Amino acid sequence: MVSTFEKVFWSSKPVIEQMPGCEGVTLHRDRADHCIMFTISEWKSEAHLNEYRSSEFFRATWSKTKELFDAKPEAWSLDNITNNN
């Protein structure tokens, strides 16, 4: 399942990065449990992210991806906090 997830990620990454407002997408793996994967995508705004989530590409990719999870997937929207000191 992990190798299939990675294939879906690497084939989707260039398309996602071409979406309006996308500033990058990365894939991360837990050091202790290689079955735990994280994707981080950065967006110029919440509106850009929501536009992506409403796209046919997202719906098609998500329908393939969610079948690969052993547990319920989680998603967070985060703010990058930079120390200006």
N, C-alpha and C positions, 0 to 999 in steps of 0.2 A: 504493500500500500504506500509506503514512504517513497519508493522509487516512482510510482505512478503520480503521486502528489508533486514530486519534484519536476517531472516531465510536464505536467499541467502548468506549474508555476513558470518554468523557463520558456514555455511556448507562449504563455499569456503576458509575461513581463513586458516585451516590446510594445504590445498593443496597449496595455494599461498606461505605459509611460507616454504614449502618444495622445492619451485622452486630455481634453482641455483641463488645465489646472493641475495636472499631475507633475510633481517635482521629483519623483523617484519611487522605486519599489525595491525592497530588499527581502531576502529570505534568511531566516535564522533558525538554528536548531539548538535544543537544550543539550548541554554538554554531557549530562548524566544519562539522559534518555533520548536517544536519537529519533524516537517516534514522536516526540513533541516538537512541533514546528511552529514558527511565528512568521507572518509576513507583516512588513511595515511599509505602508504607503504614505507619502507626504503630499498634501494638497494645498493649493493656494488659499482655498476657503472651504467652508462647510458646504456651500452651494455647489462647488465643483465636485466634491465627494458625493453629494446627493445626486448630481447629474450622472456621475459614473454608476452609482448604485441603481439608477433607473434605466441604464442602457441595456440593450439586448445582449451585448457582449457579456456584461456582468451576470445577467440571468442565466445565460447558457453556460458560462464557466462555473458559476456557483452550483448549478444543478449537477455538474460532473464532480466538482470538488467535495461537496458536502457528503457524498456517498463514501468518501475515503476516510472519514473520521470515525474513531472508535467511541468517542464521547461527544457530547454536545459542544459544538464550536463556540468560542467566545470572541467578541469584538469590542474594542474600546476606541473612543476618540480621545486623543491626548493633545495637550498643549506642550510645546517645547519651551522649557524655562531655561534661559541662559543667564548665568551670573555676570552682570555687567561691572563687577568690582575689579 
